[in-house]
Amino acid sequence: MDDLRAKYIDLIANAADEATLEDLRVKAVGKKGEISLQMRELGKMSPEERQVAGPKLNALKDEINAALGAKKAALADAALNERLRAEWLDVTLPVRASRTGTIHPISQVTEEITAIFADMGFSVAEGPQIDTDWYNFDALNIPSHHPARAEMDTFYMHRAEGDNRPPHVLRTHTSPVQIRHMEKYGAPCRVIAPGRVYRADYDQTHTPMFHQVEGLAIDKDISMANLKWVLEEFFAAFFEIDGIKTRFRASHFPFTEPSAEVDIQCSWVDGQLKIGEGDDWLEVLGSGMVHPKVLSAAGVNPDEWQGFAFGMGIDRISMLKYGIPDLRAFFDSDLRWLRHYGFASLDVPTLHGGLSR
């Protein structure tokens, strides 16, 4: 037994891998192993011999099993250390440039718009994207027979049979935010309301979900002249062109009176659009003086207060400024497109530092 102990303790200590260790286990304490065969000989011994040999064989078996277990744990630790050494990564290394994220053009342009209007004293107002048809239509003086209220143009929320609550819609513009803001804060006010809006349309220049920003200014002596100045200042700052020309054309919107569509100066050269030069005009937004019925619906006295409102598509002016040809690409999640048109995450647009970099 002393020879067996010395033999297997030495072999176990020198085992290089778990396969060798398992082979030694089978040879030593397996069913046909040397120590197991010795224990079978106990039945042939006298009781006196068995009392001496039995405890020694059990102790030897336990010692060999303990040595096998300790060596197996040591080999596992060594394998883990080797794996950790091979797979080690220095987390202080700089990230790869190809994995640097970019700011989406919509987010960038929204920040640009916010910076420009903040400089003119406008704050940002927000509201729910799912709203009642009263806020979305009725409060804005949009009659029940207006085409915009048809289900082919507006997404209505499903109502269970017998549900008498007002119909809810995915807002078709951010104008409901203006109503909610005036209800809560009253007049005077000066806000813009950027956000997602929804309409049932889909082509190269329309998507079911898109982004709008609407502006509202209410005071006692505001006029169309103030509206024209604000918009011209915005266009000059946004397109970074001094003296950009605008043209107001009479139009009709239920929520403004008088109403005007606004064009900006442009030219088409070899199929390329250039803003701020030439003899052509491009429509960019709708505007007007807030209708007295809209002020009344929001709890503002139209005999005492008046103001202007305007609305434009963020996606559309993003396309104009950065030369993006297809509106649908904004929502395709194409990494190549995002890397090409995206903006550095730390380049926050400011008027003094530059809007676009």
Secondary structure, 3 states (H helix, E strand, C coil): CHHHHHHHHHHHHCCCCHHHHHHHHHHHHCCCCHHHHHHHHHHHCCHHHHHHHHHHHHHHHHHHHHHHHHHHHHHHHHHHHHHHHHCCCCCCCCCCHHHCCEECHHHHHHHHHHHHHHHCCCEECCCCCEEEHHHHCHHHCCCCCCHHHCCCCCCECCCCCCCCCCCEEECCCCHHHHHHHHHHHCCCEEEEEEEEEECCCCECCECCEEEEEEEEEEECCCCHHHHHHHHHHHHHHHCCCCCCCEEEEEEEECCEEEEEEEEEEEEEECCEEEECCCCEEEEEEEEEEECHHHHHHCCCCCCCCEEEEEEEEHHHHHHHHHCCCCHHHHHCCCHHHHHHHCEECCCCCECCCECCC
